[in-house]
Amino acid sequence: MIAVLGLVVGVIAGLLLEPTVPAGMQPYLPIAVIAALDALFGGLRARLDGIFDDKVFVVSFLSNVVLAALIVFLGDQLGVGTQLSTAVVVVLGIRIFSNAAAIRRHLFKA
Amino acid sequence: MTERGQDRGNGGLAASMSLLTSLLTRPLDPGYEAAARRRETEGAPRRTVGGSALLAVLAVALGVLTVTAAVTLRAPQPAVVQARAVLEEEVRQRSLEVSAAETQLAALDTEIQSLQRAALEASDPQILARLAVDEAVSGATALEGPGVRVTLADAADAGESDVDRRVHDSDLRVVVNGLWAAGAEAVSVNGLRVTGLTAIRSAGQAVLVDLVPLASPYVVEAIGDPDRLETRFAGTPARDHLALLRAAYDITGSVDSVASLLVPAAAAPTLDRAAPLVLEAQEEET
């Protein structure tokens, strides 16, 4: 529960404080948001499966965001940034979809 | 993950498919299951205060990061907006500079002409007369006289994308050519003198005359004997073209004779390569 509470606090703090993002970080934002969405859906599904774990949630969230940013950074350095971004979006998108489908089955039994 | 894939009886699939298969069948982070199994075997893990605090801090940080990213992405890119404003300002400033320079140019032109006249009047009136004719024909000076005015306007209800019902550069070319053929002595389109160096063309949807974009209505003015111009203009293909435009595309075109027209001077031509023949050589030839 700590993790979820912390996340909520963080979201509210972010909305209130509106920190500015340095220009150098701008390219990583879309991927970071998608990675965060993936972790959120994964956590929600685990919660419905009854196996939610604070530590796993936070660690998977963090590693998702960092790894996604790293892949985009690497891609930019190699000149294949767009393609790698696409790959990340595809993989994470598939995961989000299947997690969302599992959540739907849990909630609506359909 | 491979282990799990085989457990589920997917061993028959090509190895390269295992990633996709596990992605599709078990999208949940395996960490959750591992943690659940650990809890079963070892009981609930005892969490230290430090560990919990770290967890909470990380979670807060992630929340801030995610929402900041989302908010930043939703906001219009300030850099882009700023760059646009800077460019707009620059365009406006440059336009002002251009018009200032044009005014100066016109003033200097008049000065040159009066000085030229003053200098030549006494020494060589013959050259002065020839110069006046040359200037009039080449568009170097503004001219006035009677003539006809042809007005072309887009169809009243023509939209932005309704390309067919708008006046094209080719329509203007036909009209201008028709006027030349009818014996016009000087022609202008929307106040821009048409000379031998003037191109009437289009860029996108805009009609450009001498690289200046114009908008409907297009007013083509030609100096010449109004009656003769009008009669002979009616004999050129331009007349049929105007009739076709009106009938098929609702593009209105009118031809009126005007008692006095003012056709402005053309911008001074920039000749990079063309050079006039040396005067002596010309005289030898003739």
Interface residues (C-beta under 8 A of the other chain):
Chain A: I2 A3 V4 L5 G6 L7 V8 V9 G10 V11 I12 A13 G14 L15 L17 E18 P19 T20 V21 A23 Q26 L29 P30 A32 V33 A36 G42 R45 A46 D49 I51 F52 D53 D54 K55 V56 V58 V59 S60 F61 L62 V65 V91 I94 R95 S98 N99 A102
Chain B: L23 L24 P27 L28 D29 G31 Y32 E33 A34 A35 A36 R39 G51 S52 L55 A56 V57 L58 A59 V60 A61 L62 G63 V64 L65 T66 V67 T68 A69 A70 V71 T72 L73 A79
